[in-house]
Amino acid sequence: ETQPTRHSPLVPNTIDLPFADQPFTENPAIMSSKHRLTRSFRSASAVVYLINTVVSVIFASKKVYLHILIGVLMALMSLTMLLVTMEAPPFAMKVLDTKRFAFLFTFRGRYIIDLIISLFLFGMGILGIIMGAVTLALIFGIRFVGVRHPEAFSELFRQPLEDDDDDTFVTYDGQTLESTEGQQV
């Protein structure tokens, strides 16, 4: 009786890794690297959105109508993206995790919102320019890492829904819910 090796068809989903003495599927240190990567990007994003909020509030404090308007709107957008990134608190997720705001949880939606925030930050003085560049660098960095580690990218972002799928959306915990339009809740 022979022991199955890593390359044996008897052992599915195994990969020969030169630095590991176990197959990929059984090595917890390697399996958690995806989680460490996503946790790192979530943490970095949270810090960037928090600093963007502070920069926006500082800009709004200049007591000029347009500064107040733009500063408050950018602070609200940054806080919204902070909540989306952290997927908390639950009461905010009940509002944001709906069909109307589902785009915020996709890469394309986050990219567009981050681009808008960055463009406005570039007009908020030296701190805004720095944070606008940092925000763009973060989203490009996430995309670059997403190309190299698609499993981590799919954990950070949802896949966009099909255009013909009007009644179904995916929640942040991965469940699929049917639309409740026209039904009493």
BAVO-262063 format. One line per field, with one value per residue (C-alpha): x, y, z; residue number from 0; residue in three letters. Coordinates in pm, whole numbers, plus 50000, padded with zeros to 5 digits. Layout:
c1 c(X | ...);
c2 c(Y | ...);
c3 c(Z | ...);
resi c(NUM | ...);
resn c(ALA | ...);
This chain:
c1 c(50000 | 50150 | 50107 | 49957 | 50201 | 50133 | 50114 | 49890 | 49548 | 49420 | 49478 | 49274 | 49360 | 49724 | 50010 | 50380 | 50531 | 50909 | 50891 | 50618 | 50631 | 50253 | 50018 | 49873 | 49524 | 49646 | 49893 | 49716 | 49999 | 49962 | 49584 | 49577 | 49799 | 49491 | 49317 | 49621 | 49636 | 49268 | 49288 | 49587 | 49407 | 49091 | 49295 | 49486 | 49163 | 48999 | 49292 | 49291 | 48914 | 48943 | 49223 | 49025 | 48734 | 48958 | 49106 | 48753 | 48636 | 48943 | 48864 | 48498 | 48602 | 48723 | 48375 | 48334 | 48010 | 48165 | 48436 | 48169 | 47954 | 48237 | 48405 | 48085 | 47999 | 48349 | 48346 | 48013 | 48145 | 48463 | 48265 | 48032 | 48328 | 48480 | 48161 | 48155 | 48520 | 48467 | 48125 | 48004 | 47800 | 47504 | 47244 | 47448 | 47490 | 47111 | 47089 | 47397 | 47366 | 47065 | 47013 | 47042 | 47391 | 47523 | 47774 | 47966 | 48074 | 48222 | 48566 | 48423 | 48197 | 48472 | 48710 | 48461 | 48387 | 48759 | 48831 | 48564 | 48694 | 49051 | 48960 | 48794 | 49080 | 49326 | 49148 | 49181 | 49535 | 49854 | 49691 | 49422 | 49679 | 49873 | 49560 | 49422 | 49744 | 49740 | 49377 | 49455 | 49770 | 49569 | 49302 | 49566 | 49763 | 49456 | 49398 | 49762 | 49749 | 49412 | 49575 | 49840 | 49605 | 49254 | 49127 | 49207 | 49054 | 48730 | 48721 | 48756 | 48495 | 48174 | 48128 | 47893 | 47545 | 47417 | 47203 | 46911 | 46914 | 46684 | 46541 | 46848 | 47144 | 47424 | 47472 | 47808 | 47794 | 47758 | 47390 | 47159 | 46832 | 46530 | 46385 | 46099 | 45949 | 45573 | 45574 | 45500 | 45793);
c2 c(50000 | 50332 | 50671 | 50934 | 51211 | 51577 | 51508 | 51205 | 51219 | 51055 | 51378 | 51662 | 52032 | 51993 | 52207 | 52139 | 52439 | 52446 | 52631 | 52425 | 52072 | 52035 | 52073 | 52422 | 52321 | 52199 | 52473 | 52729 | 52983 | 53008 | 53000 | 53296 | 53511 | 53602 | 53713 | 53910 | 54081 | 54175 | 54286 | 54506 | 54672 | 54719 | 54881 | 55104 | 55206 | 55285 | 55507 | 55686 | 55750 | 55874 | 56118 | 56226 | 56307 | 56515 | 56704 | 56770 | 56902 | 57129 | 57258 | 57316 | 57517 | 57811 | 57970 | 58020 | 57884 | 57662 | 57539 | 57439 | 57271 | 57078 | 56993 | 56854 | 56653 | 56505 | 56428 | 56245 | 56052 | 55958 | 55850 | 55644 | 55468 | 55416 | 55239 | 55031 | 54934 | 54833 | 54675 | 54817 | 54928 | 54699 | 54979 | 55157 | 54833 | 54789 | 55122 | 55084 | 54716 | 54759 | 54732 | 55110 | 55125 | 54782 | 54950 | 55080 | 54724 | 54655 | 54757 | 54972 | 55161 | 55214 | 55326 | 55586 | 55719 | 55729 | 55913 | 56174 | 56214 | 56248 | 56512 | 56724 | 56665 | 56803 | 57140 | 57143 | 57272 | 57080 | 56829 | 56762 | 56712 | 56465 | 56271 | 56278 | 56117 | 55866 | 55774 | 55713 | 55519 | 55297 | 55209 | 55143 | 54936 | 54729 | 54669 | 54573 | 54325 | 54203 | 54101 | 53902 | 53763 | 53735 | 53539 | 53833 | 54077 | 53879 | 53887 | 54267 | 54340 | 54190 | 54100 | 54339 | 54205 | 54135 | 54411 | 54174 | 54063 | 54333 | 54142 | 53985 | 54135 | 53996 | 54117 | 54181 | 53840 | 53665 | 53579 | 53638 | 53810 | 53861 | 54207 | 54296 | 54559 | 54548 | 54319 | 54414 | 54369);
c3 c(50000 | 49894 | 50053 | 49823 | 49742 | 49669 | 49299 | 49330 | 49169 | 49489 | 49686 | 49535 | 49568 | 49662 | 49542 | 49585 | 49763 | 49806 | 50140 | 50303 | 50435 | 50400 | 50105 | 50055 | 50168 | 50507 | 50600 | 50825 | 50804 | 50426 | 50436 | 50675 | 50451 | 50247 | 50564 | 50676 | 50338 | 50339 | 50703 | 50616 | 50325 | 50532 | 50810 | 50569 | 50398 | 50732 | 50834 | 50497 | 50511 | 50868 | 50776 | 50466 | 50697 | 50924 | 50625 | 50494 | 50831 | 50854 | 50505 | 50603 | 50908 | 50692 | 50713 | 50340 | 50197 | 49928 | 50166 | 50418 | 50151 | 49986 | 50318 | 50469 | 50155 | 50135 | 50508 | 50464 | 50163 | 50351 | 50659 | 50439 | 50277 | 50623 | 50733 | 50414 | 50463 | 50825 | 50751 | 51080 | 51274 | 51204 | 51189 | 50921 | 50725 | 50721 | 50538 | 50315 | 50233 | 50008 | 49637 | 49601 | 49753 | 49643 | 49410 | 49714 | 49794 | 49448 | 49329 | 49051 | 49292 | 49544 | 49271 | 49146 | 49496 | 49583 | 49260 | 49339 | 49695 | 49566 | 49308 | 49574 | 49817 | 49560 | 49601 | 49982 | 50023 | 50091 | 50328 | 50069 | 49794 | 50008 | 50108 | 49753 | 49632 | 49918 | 49844 | 49477 | 49565 | 49800 | 49545 | 49275 | 49527 | 49608 | 49237 | 49183 | 49470 | 49340 | 49014 | 49200 | 49469 | 49324 | 49626 | 49856 | 49607 | 49600 | 49979 | 49983 | 49715 | 49588 | 49228 | 49045 | 48984 | 48637 | 48484 | 48430 | 48795 | 48933 | 49229 | 49390 | 49572 | 49783 | 50139 | 50306 | 50476 | 50139 | 50157 | 49864 | 49938 | 49719 | 49678 | 49909 | 49680 | 49692 | 49995 | 50351 | 50580);
resi c(0 | 1 | 2 | 3 | 4 | 5 | 6 | 7 | 8 | 9 | 10 | 11 | 12 | 13 | 14 | 15 | 16 | 17 | 18 | 19 | 20 | 21 | 22 | 23 | 24 | 25 | 26 | 27 | 28 | 29 | 30 | 31 | 32 | 33 | 34 | 35 | 36 | 37 | 38 | 39 | 40 | 41 | 42 | 43 | 44 | 45 | 46 | 47 | 48 | 49 | 50 | 51 | 52 | 53 | 54 | 55 | 56 | 57 | 58 | 59 | 60 | 61 | 62 | 63 | 64 | 65 | 66 | 67 | 68 | 69 | 70 | 71 | 72 | 73 | 74 | 75 | 76 | 77 | 78 | 79 | 80 | 81 | 82 | 83 | 84 | 85 | 86 | 87 | 88 | 89 | 90 | 91 | 92 | 93 | 94 | 95 | 96 | 97 | 98 | 99 | 100 | 101 | 102 | 103 | 104 | 105 | 106 | 107 | 108 | 109 | 110 | 111 | 112 | 113 | 114 | 115 | 116 | 117 | 118 | 119 | 120 | 121 | 122 | 123 | 124 | 125 | 126 | 127 | 128 | 129 | 130 | 131 | 132 | 133 | 134 | 135 | 136 | 137 | 138 | 139 | 140 | 141 | 142 | 143 | 144 | 145 | 146 | 147 | 148 | 149 | 150 | 151 | 152 | 153 | 154 | 155 | 156 | 157 | 158 | 159 | 160 | 161 | 162 | 163 | 164 | 165 | 166 | 167 | 168 | 169 | 170 | 171 | 172 | 173 | 174 | 175 | 176 | 177 | 178 | 179 | 180 | 181 | 182 | 183 | 184);
resn c(GLU | THR | GLN | PRO | THR | ARG | HIS | SER | PRO | LEU | VAL | PRO | ASN | THR | ILE | ASP | LEU | PRO | PHE | ALA | ASP | GLN | PRO | PHE | THR | GLU | ASN | PRO | ALA | ILE | MET | SER | SER | LYS | HIS | ARG | LEU | THR | ARG | SER | PHE | ARG | SER | ALA | SER | ALA | VAL | VAL | TYR | LEU | ILE | ASN | THR | VAL | VAL | SER | VAL | ILE | PHE | ALA | SER | LYS | LYS | VAL | TYR | LEU | HIS | ILE | LEU | ILE | GLY | VAL | LEU | MET | ALA | LEU | MET | SER | LEU | THR | MET | LEU | LEU | VAL | THR | MET | GLU | ALA | PRO | PRO | PHE | ALA | MET | LYS | VAL | LEU | ASP | THR | LYS | ARG | PHE | ALA | PHE | LEU | PHE | THR | PHE | ARG | GLY | ARG | TYR | ILE | ILE | ASP | LEU | ILE | ILE | SER | LEU | PHE | LEU | PHE | GLY | MET | GLY | ILE | LEU | GLY | ILE | ILE | MET | GLY | ALA | VAL | THR | LEU | ALA | LEU | ILE | PHE | GLY | ILE | ARG | PHE | VAL | GLY | VAL | ARG | HIS | PRO | GLU | ALA | PHE | SER | GLU | LEU | PHE | ARG | GLN | PRO | LEU | GLU | ASP | ASP | ASP | ASP | ASP | THR | PHE | VAL | THR | TYR | ASP | GLY | GLN | THR | LEU | GLU | SER | THR | GLU | GLY | GLN | GLN | VAL);
